[in-house]
Amino acid sequence: MKDEVTVKLPRKLAEFLSKELTRLLSILFGCRHSRYSFPQRSKVDGKDYVSCLDCGKSHEYVIGVGLTETTDFSFNQKGELPNA
C-alpha cells in the first residue's frame, strides 16, 4: 500500500494563496475579457464603452460594429477618464 501525505493549510492561508495565485495568473496571461456589461455612454467624452465583468477594464464600443480593437481605457471611480 502506498503511503499518502495530506497537508491541511489553515483556511486564511489557503484563501490568501488562492487569491495570490489568481492574481499572478492574471498578470502573466491577462484577462480573456469574455463577459461584458451592456454598452454605456460616457458623460465625459460621449463615447460608448463596455466593461469586462471579470476584471473591470473598459473598452470602447461602437454601436452596430462592436468592440474596437485598438482602444482600451479605464475610468476612475467618478466615471471619468483619468486624463480628461
C-alpha positions in Angstrom: 0.0 0.0 0.0 1.3 3.4 -0.9 1.6 6.0 1.9 0.0 9.3 1.1 0.8 12.6 2.8 -2.0 15.1 3.1 -1.2 18.6 4.2 -4.0 20.8 5.5 -3.5 24.5 5.4 -5.2 27.0 7.7 -8.3 28.5 5.9 -6.9 32.0 5.8 -3.6 30.9 4.3 -5.4 28.8 1.7 -7.6 31.8 0.7 -4.6 34.1 0.5 -2.7 31.6 -1.6 -5.7 31.1 -3.9 -6.1 34.9 -4.3 -2.4 35.5 -5.0 -2.3 32.6 -7.5 -5.3 34.0 -9.3 -3.6 37.5 -9.4 -0.3 36.0 -10.6 -2.0 34.1 -13.4 -3.9 37.3 -14.4 -0.7 39.2 -14.6 1.0 36.6 -16.7 -1.8 35.7 -19.0 -4.2 38.7 -18.6 -8.0 38.6 -18.6 -9.7 37.0 -21.5 -12.5 39.6 -21.4 -15.2 37.1 -22.2 -18.0 38.6 -20.2 -19.0 42.3 -20.8 -21.6 44.7 -19.4 -24.2 46.3 -21.7 -22.8 49.3 -23.7 -22.9 52.6 -21.7 -22.2 56.2 -22.8 -19.5 58.2 -21.1 -20.6 61.5 -19.7 -17.1 62.9 -20.3 -16.4 62.3 -24.0 -19.8 60.9 -25.2 -18.2 57.6 -26.4 -19.8 54.3 -25.8 -18.0 51.6 -23.8 -18.4 48.2 -22.3 -16.7 46.9 -19.1 -15.3 43.5 -18.5 -17.3 41.9 -15.7 -14.3 39.9 -14.6 -11.5 42.5 -14.3 -13.4 45.8 -14.7 -11.4 47.1 -17.6 -13.3 49.3 -20.0 -13.2 49.1 -23.8 -14.6 51.4 -26.4 -17.7 50.1 -28.1 -19.2 51.2 -31.4 -23.0 50.6 -31.7 -23.6 48.4 -34.7 -20.0 47.4 -35.0 -19.0 46.1 -31.6 -15.7 46.4 -29.8 -12.9 48.4 -31.4 -9.6 46.6 -31.4 -7.3 49.5 -30.5 -9.0 51.4 -27.7 -8.6 50.1 -24.2 -9.2 52.6 -21.4 -10.2 52.7 -17.8 -12.4 55.1 -15.8 -11.7 56.4 -12.3 -14.3 55.9 -9.5 -16.1 59.1 -10.6 -16.7 57.6 -14.0 -14.2 60.0 -15.7 -11.3 59.2 -17.9 -8.0 59.6 -16.0 -6.6 62.2 -18.4 -9.8 64.0 -19.1 
